[in-house]
Amino acid sequence: MLKKIREEIDFLDNIIIDSLKKRFELVVKLKNFKKEVEDKTRESEILNKIDSENIKNIYLKIFEISKKIQS
């Protein structure tokens, strides 16, 4: 049972890693179209869809990294 659960976690981790890579690639492209690095309205729209504080904290870190990429 433990092995099965770990396999599922590994599978999901791979999806998360791939998705983050793609997201950051898009952030690089987005950089060419935006004047301002920070868009609080957009951040709020995303955070308002999330009901878990843990996931919100992860997204805050994603936003931080995205801003660094764009600057």
N, CA, C and O atoms as a CHARMM CRD file, in Angstrom:
* protein
*
  284
    1    1 MET  N      0.82500  -1.19800   0.00000 PROA 1      0.00000
    2    1 MET  CA     0.00000   0.00000   0.00000 PROA 1      0.00000
    3    1 MET  C      0.87000   1.26300   0.00000 PROA 1      0.00000
    4    1 MET  O      0.59400   2.20800  -0.73900 PROA 1      0.00000
    5    2 LEU  N      1.90000   1.27600   0.81400 PROA 2      0.00000
    6    2 LEU  CA     2.80400   2.42300   0.87000 PROA 2      0.00000
    7    2 LEU  C      3.44100   2.67200  -0.48900 PROA 2      0.00000
    8    2 LEU  O      3.55300   3.81400  -0.93400 PROA 2      0.00000
    9    3 LYS  N      3.85200   1.60500  -1.13700 PROA 3      0.00000
   10    3 LYS  CA     4.47600   1.72400  -2.46300 PROA 3      0.00000
   11    3 LYS  C      3.49700   2.34200  -3.46400 PROA 3      0.00000
   12    3 LYS  O      3.87700   3.20700  -4.25300 PROA 3      0.00000
   13    4 LYS  N      2.27200   1.90900  -3.43000 PROA 4      0.00000
   14    4 LYS  CA     1.23900   2.41900  -4.33600 PROA 4      0.00000
   15    4 LYS  C      1.00700   3.91900  -4.11200 PROA 4      0.00000
   16    4 LYS  O      0.91100   4.69000  -5.06600 PROA 4      0.00000
   17    5 ILE  N      0.92300   4.30800  -2.87000 PROA 5      0.00000
   18    5 ILE  CA     0.71100   5.72100  -2.55000 PROA 5      0.00000
   19    5 ILE  C      1.89700   6.54900  -3.03600 PROA 5      0.00000
   20    5 ILE  O      1.71000   7.62000  -3.61300 PROA 5      0.00000
   21    6 ARG  N      3.10400   6.06300  -2.81000 PROA 6      0.00000
   22    6 ARG  CA     4.29500   6.78700  -3.26300 PROA 6      0.00000
   23    6 ARG  C      4.34800   6.88400  -4.78200 PROA 6      0.00000
   24    6 ARG  O      4.78300   7.89900  -5.32600 PROA 6      0.00000
   25    7 GLU  N      3.91200   5.84500  -5.45900 PROA 7      0.00000
   26    7 GLU  CA     3.86600   5.88400  -6.92900 PROA 7      0.00000
   27    7 GLU  C      2.89400   6.96500  -7.40400 PROA 7      0.00000
   28    7 GLU  O      3.17900   7.69600  -8.35300 PROA 7      0.00000
   29    8 GLU  N      1.76000   7.05700  -6.74300 PROA 8      0.00000
   30    8 GLU  CA     0.78300   8.09200  -7.09900 PROA 8      0.00000
   31    8 GLU  C      1.34100   9.49100  -6.83700 PROA 8      0.00000
   32    8 GLU  O      1.15400  10.40500  -7.64000 PROA 8      0.00000
   33    9 ILE  N      2.02100   9.64500  -5.71200 PROA 9      0.00000
   34    9 ILE  CA     2.64500  10.93300  -5.39600 PROA 9      0.00000
   35    9 ILE  C      3.70500  11.26700  -6.43500 PROA 9      0.00000
   36    9 ILE  O      3.77400  12.40500  -6.90000 PROA 9      0.00000
   37   10 ASP  N      4.52600  10.30100  -6.80400 PROA 10     0.00000
   38   10 ASP  CA     5.55300  10.52000  -7.83300 PROA 10     0.00000
   39   10 ASP  C      4.91900  10.93800  -9.15700 PROA 10     0.00000
   40   10 ASP  O      5.40900  11.84600  -9.82900 PROA 10     0.00000
   41   11 PHE  N      3.84600  10.28400  -9.51900 PROA 11     0.00000
   42   11 PHE  CA     3.13600  10.61600 -10.75000 PROA 11     0.00000
   43   11 PHE  C      2.65700  12.07400 -10.71300 PROA 11     0.00000
   44   11 PHE  O      2.85800  12.82800 -11.66500 PROA 11     0.00000
   45   12 LEU  N      2.03100  12.45000  -9.61700 PROA 12     0.00000
   46   12 LEU  CA     1.53100  13.81700  -9.47000 PROA 12     0.00000
   47   12 LEU  C      2.67700  14.82800  -9.41800 PROA 12     0.00000
   48   12 LEU  O      2.57000  15.91800  -9.97900 PROA 12     0.00000
   49   13 ASP  N      3.75700  14.47000  -8.75400 PROA 13     0.00000
   50   13 ASP  CA     4.92700  15.35600  -8.71500 PROA 13     0.00000
   51   13 ASP  C      5.44800  15.63300 -10.11400 PROA 13     0.00000
   52   13 ASP  O      5.82600  16.76300 -10.42400 PROA 13     0.00000
   53   14 ASN  N      5.47200  14.63000 -10.94600 PROA 14     0.00000
   54   14 ASN  CA     5.93300  14.81700 -12.32800 PROA 14     0.00000
   55   14 ASN  C      5.01600  15.76500 -13.10200 PROA 14     0.00000
   56   14 ASN  O      5.48400  16.58600 -13.89100 PROA 14     0.00000
   57   15 ILE  N      3.73900  15.64700 -12.87800 PROA 15     0.00000
   58   15 ILE  CA     2.78500  16.55600 -13.52100 PROA 15     0.00000
   59   15 ILE  C      3.01500  17.98800 -13.02900 PROA 15     0.00000
   60   15 ILE  O      3.02400  18.92800 -13.82300 PROA 15     0.00000
   61   16 ILE  N      3.20000  18.14500 -11.73500 PROA 16     0.00000
   62   16 ILE  CA     3.43700  19.47600 -11.16700 PROA 16     0.00000
   63   16 ILE  C      4.72300  20.07400 -11.72800 PROA 16     0.00000
   64   16 ILE  O      4.74700  21.24100 -12.11800 PROA 16     0.00000
   65   17 ILE  N      5.77900  19.29000 -11.76900 PROA 17     0.00000
   66   17 ILE  CA     7.06600  19.76500 -12.28800 PROA 17     0.00000
   67   17 ILE  C      6.92900  20.19400 -13.74400 PROA 17     0.00000
   68   17 ILE  O      7.37900  21.27700 -14.11800 PROA 17     0.00000
   69   18 ASP  N      6.31900  19.36400 -14.55500 PROA 18     0.00000
   70   18 ASP  CA     6.12700  19.70100 -15.97300 PROA 18     0.00000
   71   18 ASP  C      5.26600  20.95700 -16.13700 PROA 18     0.00000
   72   18 ASP  O      5.55100  21.81100 -16.97600 PROA 18     0.00000
   73   19 SER  N      4.23100  21.05500 -15.34000 PROA 19     0.00000
   74   19 SER  CA     3.34200  22.21800 -15.42100 PROA 19     0.00000
   75   19 SER  C      4.06400  23.50000 -15.01200 PROA 19     0.00000
   76   19 SER  O      3.87400  24.54400 -15.63400 PROA 19     0.00000
   77   20 LEU  N      4.87600  23.42700 -13.98700 PROA 20     0.00000
   78   20 LEU  CA     5.62700  24.60900 -13.56200 PROA 20     0.00000
   79   20 LEU  C      6.65400  25.02100 -14.61100 PROA 20     0.00000
   80   20 LEU  O      6.84600  26.21100 -14.86300 PROA 20     0.00000
   81   21 LYS  N      7.30400  24.05000 -15.21400 PROA 21     0.00000
   82   21 LYS  CA     8.25100  24.36900 -16.29600 PROA 21     0.00000
   83   21 LYS  C      7.53700  25.12000 -17.41500 PROA 21     0.00000
   84   21 LYS  O      8.02300  26.14500 -17.89300 PROA 21     0.00000
   85   22 LYS  N      6.39300  24.60900 -17.82400 PROA 22     0.00000
   86   22 LYS  CA     5.62100  25.24700 -18.89300 PROA 22     0.00000
   87   22 LYS  C      5.14100  26.63100 -18.46700 PROA 22     0.00000
   88   22 LYS  O      5.16600  27.57500 -19.25700 PROA 22     0.00000
   89   23 ARG  N      4.70800  26.74600 -17.22900 PROA 23     0.00000
   90   23 ARG  CA     4.22800  28.03900 -16.72900 PROA 23     0.00000
   91   23 ARG  C      5.34300  29.07700 -16.78400 PROA 23     0.00000
   92   23 ARG  O      5.12200  30.20400 -17.22600 PROA 23     0.00000
   93   24 PHE  N      6.53000  28.70300 -16.34100 PROA 24     0.00000
   94   24 PHE  CA     7.64400  29.65100 -16.33200 PROA 24     0.00000
   95   24 PHE  C      8.12400  29.97100 -17.74600 PROA 24     0.00000
   96   24 PHE  O      8.61400  31.07200 -17.99700 PROA 24     0.00000
   97   25 GLU  N      7.99100  29.03300 -18.66000 PROA 25     0.00000
   98   25 GLU  CA     8.29800  29.32900 -20.07000 PROA 25     0.00000
   99   25 GLU  C      7.32200  30.38800 -20.60500 PROA 25     0.00000
  100   25 GLU  O      7.71800  31.29200 -21.34100 PROA 25     0.00000
  101   26 LEU  N      6.06400  30.26500 -20.23100 PROA 26     0.00000
  102   26 LEU  CA     5.06400  31.24800 -20.65400 PROA 26     0.00000
  103   26 LEU  C      5.30200  32.60500 -19.99900 PROA 26     0.00000
  104   26 LEU  O      5.05800  33.64500 -20.61000 PROA 26     0.00000
  105   27 VAL  N      5.77200  32.59100 -18.77300 PROA 27     0.00000
  106   27 VAL  CA     6.09500  33.84400 -18.08700 PROA 27     0.00000
  107   27 VAL  C      7.18300  34.59400 -18.85000 PROA 27     0.00000
  108   27 VAL  O      7.12800  35.81700 -18.97600 PROA 27     0.00000
  109   28 VAL  N      8.16300  33.86700 -19.35400 PROA 28     0.00000
  110   28 VAL  CA     9.22400  34.49100 -20.15500 PROA 28     0.00000
  111   28 VAL  C      8.61400  35.14500 -21.39500 PROA 28     0.00000
  112   28 VAL  O      8.98200  36.26700 -21.74100 PROA 28     0.00000
  113   29 LYS  N      7.69400  34.46300 -22.06200 PROA 29     0.00000
  114   29 LYS  CA     7.03200  35.02600 -23.24500 PROA 29     0.00000
  115   29 LYS  C      6.17400  36.23000 -22.87400 PROA 29     0.00000
  116   29 LYS  O      6.14500  37.22800 -23.59400 PROA 29     0.00000
  117   30 LEU  N      5.48500  36.13100 -21.76000 PROA 30     0.00000
  118   30 LEU  CA     4.60600  37.19700 -21.29900 PROA 30     0.00000
  119   30 LEU  C      5.38000  38.48400 -21.03600 PROA 30     0.00000
  120   30 LEU  O      4.85800  39.58400 -21.21400 PROA 30     0.00000
  121   31 LYS  N      6.58800  38.33400 -20.62400 PROA 31     0.00000
  122   31 LYS  CA     7.46400  39.46900 -20.31300 PROA 31     0.00000
  123   31 LYS  C      7.51700  40.48200 -21.45800 PROA 31     0.00000
  124   31 LYS  O      7.64600  41.68200 -21.21900 PROA 31     0.00000
  125   32 ASN  N      7.41900  40.01000 -22.67800 PROA 32     0.00000
  126   32 ASN  CA     7.48900  40.88400 -23.84800 PROA 32     0.00000
  127   32 ASN  C      6.22400  41.71600 -24.06900 PROA 32     0.00000
  128   32 ASN  O      6.24600  42.68100 -24.83300 PROA 32     0.00000
  129   33 PHE  N      5.13800  41.35700 -23.41800 PROA 33     0.00000
  130   33 PHE  CA     3.85800  42.02200 -23.64700 PROA 33     0.00000
  131   33 PHE  C      3.38600  42.88200 -22.47600 PROA 33     0.00000
  132   33 PHE  O      2.40900  43.62200 -22.59600 PROA 33     0.00000
  133   34 LYS  N      4.07400  42.78300 -21.36100 PROA 34     0.00000
  134   34 LYS  CA     3.64500  43.50900 -20.16700 PROA 34     0.00000
  135   34 LYS  C      4.56600  44.68400 -19.88400 PROA 34     0.00000
  136   34 LYS  O      5.78100  44.60100 -20.06700 PROA 34     0.00000
  137   35 LYS  N      3.96600  45.77500 -19.43600 PROA 35     0.00000
  138   35 LYS  CA     4.77100  46.92800 -19.01800 PROA 35     0.00000
  139   35 LYS  C      5.21200  46.75900 -17.56700 PROA 35     0.00000
  140   35 LYS  O      6.36900  46.99200 -17.21900 PROA 35     0.00000
  141   36 GLU  N      4.27100  46.35300 -16.74300 PROA 36     0.00000
  142   36 GLU  CA     4.54400  46.17100 -15.31700 PROA 36     0.00000
  143   36 GLU  C      4.74300  44.69100 -15.01200 PROA 36     0.00000
  144   36 GLU  O      4.04800  43.82800 -15.54800 PROA 36     0.00000
  145   37 VAL  N      5.70100  44.42400 -14.14500 PROA 37     0.00000
  146   37 VAL  CA     5.96400  43.03100 -13.75600 PROA 37     0.00000
  147   37 VAL  C      4.85700  42.51300 -12.84900 PROA 37     0.00000
  148   37 VAL  O      4.43300  41.36300 -12.96700 PROA 37     0.00000
  149   38 GLU  N      4.39700  43.36300 -11.95100 PROA 38     0.00000
  150   38 GLU  CA     3.41200  42.93200 -10.96600 PROA 38     0.00000
  151   38 GLU  C      1.99900  43.30400 -11.40700 PROA 38     0.00000
  152   38 GLU  O      1.74400  44.42800 -11.84000 PROA 38     0.00000
  153   39 ASP  N      1.09500  42.34500 -11.29000 PROA 39     0.00000
  154   39 ASP  CA    -0.31300  42.57400 -11.60600 PROA 39     0.00000
  155   39 ASP  C     -1.14500  42.02200 -10.44800 PROA 39     0.00000
  156   39 ASP  O     -1.54200  40.85700 -10.44500 PROA 39     0.00000
  157   40 LYS  N     -1.39600  42.88400  -9.47100 PROA 40     0.00000
  158   40 LYS  CA    -2.10100  42.46100  -8.25900 PROA 40     0.00000
  159   40 LYS  C     -3.51800  41.96600  -8.56200 PROA 40     0.00000
  160   40 LYS  O     -4.02200  41.06900  -7.88600 PROA 40     0.00000
  161   41 THR  N     -4.15200  42.54500  -9.56700 PROA 41     0.00000
  162   41 THR  CA    -5.50100  42.10700  -9.93200 PROA 41     0.00000
  163   41 THR  C     -5.47100  40.66000 -10.39000 PROA 41     0.00000
  164   41 THR  O     -6.28500  39.84500  -9.95500 PROA 41     0.00000
  165   42 ARG  N     -4.54000  40.34900 -11.26000 PROA 42     0.00000
  166   42 ARG  CA    -4.40400  38.97400 -11.76600 PROA 42     0.00000
  167   42 ARG  C     -4.08000  38.01200 -10.62300 PROA 42     0.00000
  168   42 ARG  O     -4.65200  36.92500 -10.54000 PROA 42     0.00000
  169   43 GLU  N     -3.17000  38.41100  -9.75100 PROA 43     0.00000
  170   43 GLU  CA    -2.81500  37.56400  -8.61000 PROA 43     0.00000
  171   43 GLU  C     -4.03900  37.30000  -7.73500 PROA 43     0.00000
  172   43 GLU  O     -4.26700  36.17000  -7.30300 PROA 43     0.00000
  173   44 SER  N     -4.81400  38.33600  -7.47900 PROA 44     0.00000
  174   44 SER  CA    -6.01900  38.18100  -6.65300 PROA 44     0.00000
  175   44 SER  C     -7.03400  37.25300  -7.30500 PROA 44     0.00000
  176   44 SER  O     -7.66000  36.43600  -6.63000 PROA 44     0.00000
  177   45 GLU  N     -7.19600  37.38100  -8.61500 PROA 45     0.00000
  178   45 GLU  CA    -8.11800  36.49400  -9.33700 PROA 45     0.00000
  179   45 GLU  C     -7.73000  35.03400  -9.13600 PROA 45     0.00000
  180   45 GLU  O     -8.58700  34.18100  -8.90400 PROA 45     0.00000
  181   46 ILE  N     -6.45700  34.76000  -9.22500 PROA 46     0.00000
  182   46 ILE  CA    -5.98000  33.38400  -9.06700 PROA 46     0.00000
  183   46 ILE  C     -6.15000  32.92500  -7.62200 PROA 46     0.00000
  184   46 ILE  O     -6.67500  31.84100  -7.36800 PROA 46     0.00000
  185   47 LEU  N     -5.70900  33.74200  -6.68400 PROA 47     0.00000
  186   47 LEU  CA    -5.78200  33.36100  -5.26900 PROA 47     0.00000
  187   47 LEU  C     -7.21800  33.18400  -4.79100 PROA 47     0.00000
  188   47 LEU  O     -7.48400  32.34500  -3.93000 PROA 47     0.00000
  189   48 ASN  N     -8.14100  33.95900  -5.33600 PROA 48     0.00000
  190   48 ASN  CA    -9.54600  33.84900  -4.92600 PROA 48     0.00000
  191   48 ASN  C    -10.18200  32.52500  -5.33700 PROA 48     0.00000
  192   48 ASN  O    -11.21300  32.13700  -4.78700 PROA 48     0.00000
  193   49 LYS  N     -9.59000  31.84100  -6.28200 PROA 49     0.00000
  194   49 LYS  CA   -10.11000  30.53700  -6.71400 PROA 49     0.00000
  195   49 LYS  C     -9.64500  29.40100  -5.80000 PROA 49     0.00000
  196   49 LYS  O    -10.12700  28.27300  -5.90600 PROA 49     0.00000
  197   50 ILE  N     -8.71500  29.70300  -4.91300 PROA 50     0.00000
  198   50 ILE  CA    -8.07400  28.67000  -4.09000 PROA 50     0.00000
  199   50 ILE  C     -8.59200  28.76300  -2.66300 PROA 50     0.00000
  200   50 ILE  O     -8.57600  29.83600  -2.05900 PROA 50     0.00000
  201   51 ASP  N     -9.05000  27.63800  -2.12700 PROA 51     0.00000
  202   51 ASP  CA    -9.55900  27.66700  -0.76100 PROA 51     0.00000
  203   51 ASP  C     -8.57900  27.10000   0.26600 PROA 51     0.00000
  204   51 ASP  O     -8.83900  27.17500   1.46700 PROA 51     0.00000
  205   52 SER  N     -7.48400  26.54900  -0.17600 PROA 52     0.00000
  206   52 SER  CA    -6.48900  25.98700   0.73700 PROA 52     0.00000
  207   52 SER  C     -5.36000  26.99300   0.97900 PROA 52     0.00000
  208   52 SER  O     -4.74300  27.48700   0.03600 PROA 52     0.00000
  209   53 GLU  N     -5.10300  27.28700   2.24700 PROA 53     0.00000
  210   53 GLU  CA    -4.02000  28.22000   2.58200 PROA 53     0.00000
  211   53 GLU  C     -2.66400  27.67400   2.13400 PROA 53     0.00000
  212   53 GLU  O     -1.79800  28.43800   1.70600 PROA 53     0.00000
  213   54 ASN  N     -2.48000  26.38100   2.22900 PROA 54     0.00000
  214   54 ASN  CA    -1.21100  25.78500   1.79200 PROA 54     0.00000
  215   54 ASN  C     -0.97800  26.02100   0.30400 PROA 54     0.00000
  216   54 ASN  O      0.12900  26.36700  -0.11000 PROA 54     0.00000
  217   55 ILE  N     -2.00600  25.83600  -0.48500 PROA 55     0.00000
  218   55 ILE  CA    -1.87000  26.03300  -1.93000 PROA 55     0.00000
  219   55 ILE  C     -1.71200  27.52300  -2.24000 PROA 55     0.00000
  220   55 ILE  O     -0.96500  27.89300  -3.14600 PROA 55     0.00000
  221   56 LYS  N     -2.40100  28.36400  -1.50100 PROA 56     0.00000
  222   56 LYS  CA    -2.20800  29.81200  -1.68500 PROA 56     0.00000
  223   56 LYS  C     -0.75000  30.19000  -1.43900 PROA 56     0.00000
  224   56 LYS  O     -0.17500  30.98400  -2.18400 PROA 56     0.00000
  225   57 ASN  N     -0.16600  29.63100  -0.41200 PROA 57     0.00000
  226   57 ASN  CA     1.23900  29.91900  -0.10800 PROA 57     0.00000
  227   57 ASN  C      2.16300  29.45100  -1.22700 PROA 57     0.00000
  228   57 ASN  O      3.15100  30.11400  -1.54400 PROA 57     0.00000
  229   58 ILE  N      1.84300  28.32900  -1.81000 PROA 58     0.00000
  230   58 ILE  CA     2.63000  27.84100  -2.95000 PROA 58     0.00000
  231   58 ILE  C      2.51100  28.82800  -4.10900 PROA 58     0.00000
  232   58 ILE  O      3.50400  29.15700  -4.75800 PROA 58     0.00000
  233   59 TYR  N      1.30200  29.29300  -4.36000 PROA 59     0.00000
  234   59 TYR  CA     1.10000  30.24700  -5.45500 PROA 59     0.00000
  235   59 TYR  C      1.79500  31.57800  -5.19700 PROA 59     0.00000
  236   59 TYR  O      2.28700  32.20900  -6.13200 PROA 59     0.00000
  237   60 LEU  N      1.84000  32.00100  -3.96600 PROA 60     0.00000
  238   60 LEU  CA     2.57100  33.22900  -3.65400 PROA 60     0.00000
  239   60 LEU  C      4.04800  33.07600  -4.01700 PROA 60     0.00000
  240   60 LEU  O      4.67700  34.01100  -4.51100 PROA 60     0.00000
  241   61 LYS  N      4.58000  31.90800  -3.77000 PROA 61     0.00000
  242   61 LYS  CA     5.97500  31.64000  -4.15400 PROA 61     0.00000
  243   61 LYS  C      6.11300  31.59700  -5.67600 PROA 61     0.00000
  244   61 LYS  O      7.08500  32.11600  -6.22500 PROA 61     0.00000
  245   62 ILE  N      5.16100  30.99100  -6.34900 PROA 62     0.00000
  246   62 ILE  CA     5.16900  30.96100  -7.81900 PROA 62     0.00000
  247   62 ILE  C      5.13700  32.39200  -8.36600 PROA 62     0.00000
  248   62 ILE  O      5.86900  32.71500  -9.30200 PROA 62     0.00000
  249   63 PHE  N      4.29700  33.24200  -7.78600 PROA 63     0.00000
  250   63 PHE  CA     4.24100  34.64700  -8.21700 PROA 63     0.00000
  251   63 PHE  C      5.59300  35.32600  -8.01300 PROA 63     0.00000
  252   63 PHE  O      6.06300  36.06600  -8.87700 PROA 63     0.00000
  253   64 GLU  N      6.20300  35.07200  -6.87500 PROA 64     0.00000
  254   64 GLU  CA     7.50500  35.67000  -6.57400 PROA 64     0.00000
  255   64 GLU  C      8.55300  35.26700  -7.61900 PROA 64     0.00000
  256   64 GLU  O      9.29900  36.10900  -8.12000 PROA 64     0.00000
  257   65 ILE  N      8.59800  33.99200  -7.93500 PROA 65     0.00000
  258   65 ILE  CA     9.55300  33.49500  -8.93700 PROA 65     0.00000
  259   65 ILE  C      9.23100  34.08500 -10.30600 PROA 65     0.00000
  260   65 ILE  O     10.13700  34.47100 -11.04500 PROA 65     0.00000
  261   66 SER  N      7.95800  34.15600 -10.64300 PROA 66     0.00000
  262   66 SER  CA     7.53900  34.71300 -11.93300 PROA 66     0.00000
  263   66 SER  C      7.98400  36.16600 -12.07500 PROA 66     0.00000
  264   66 SER  O      8.43100  36.58300 -13.14300 PROA 66     0.00000
  265   67 LYS  N      7.85900  36.92600 -11.00100 PROA 67     0.00000
  266   67 LYS  CA     8.28200  38.33100 -11.03300 PROA 67     0.00000
  267   67 LYS  C      9.78900  38.44100 -11.24300 PROA 67     0.00000
  268   67 LYS  O     10.25800  39.31500 -11.97300 PROA 67     0.00000
  269   68 LYS  N     10.53400  37.56200 -10.60800 PROA 68     0.00000
  270   68 LYS  CA    11.99200  37.56500 -10.80000 PROA 68     0.00000
  271   68 LYS  C     12.34200  37.25100 -12.24800 PROA 68     0.00000
  272   68 LYS  O     13.24000  37.86500 -12.82500 PROA 68     0.00000
  273   69 ILE  N     11.63500  36.30100 -12.82800 PROA 69     0.00000
  274   69 ILE  CA    11.87400  35.93100 -14.22800 PROA 69     0.00000
  275   69 ILE  C     11.59700  37.12400 -15.14000 PROA 69     0.00000
  276   69 ILE  O     12.33600  37.35600 -16.09700 PROA 69     0.00000
  277   70 GLN  N     10.54500  37.87400 -14.85400 PROA 70     0.00000
  278   70 GLN  CA    10.13700  38.98600 -15.71400 PROA 70     0.00000
  279   70 GLN  C     10.97600  40.24800 -15.53500 PROA 70     0.00000
  280   70 GLN  O     10.96000  41.13400 -16.39000 PROA 70     0.00000
  281   71 SER  N     11.69300  40.33000 -14.44900 PROA 71     0.00000
  282   71 SER  CA    12.45300  41.57100 -14.21000 PROA 71     0.00000
  283   71 SER  C     13.88400  41.49400 -14.72000 PROA 71     0.00000
  284   71 SER  O     14.63900  42.45700 -14.59000 PROA 71     0.00000
